[in-house]
Amino acid sequence: MTIAARRIAGLVIAAIVVVADQAIKAFVHHRSNIYEPLEILPIFRLTYTQNHGVSLGLFQADTVEMRIALLLATLAIAIGVFVWIFRERRMLDIVALGLVLGGALGNIIDRATIGYVTDYADLHFGEFRPFLIFNLADVAISTGVVIILARSLFWHEKREPAEPKRPAPEIH
């Protein structure tokens, strides 16, 4: 696969994440009783929440100025990831960056249009919740970041052995 095709694949992955994330959020928003959790599996349900902060509800953006600052900061990160896709050559890294970009854009759309990020994925084991309520965009971002970190920490490409230096020809 050519480098250009890899980069296009990364952008397609980002687009798929955005469309899927926004479709699920639209479903959650347009349910007849938005505030009533919808059980999908015994350990998973859709539970509507509004996230006015960043990951894990940290750094709550309570004012218009703070919401705009958070939107601009996440937009700057998304632009950086977009540029990074076009500088990257390895397919696995491009896939990971596509996931991060798609997730970031999905959450940016929420912030720009409704002022907060819609979270809905409620994974639970009885009363135990290993995570706060999250969304598909968060999963994509987290997965992409884990791939990038694992790749950088554990998977090093082997370098081609350097050719031995030949002595300079002697001049007689």
Secondary structure, DSSP 8 states (H G I E B T S, - for coil): --HHHHHHHHHHHHHHHHHHHHHHHHHHHTSTTTTS-EEEETTEEEEEEEE-SSGGG-S---SHHHHHHHHHHHHHHHHHHHHHHHH---HHHHHHHHHHHHHHHHHHHHHHHHSSEEEEEEE-BTTB-SS-SB-HHHHHHHHHHHHHHHHHHH------------------
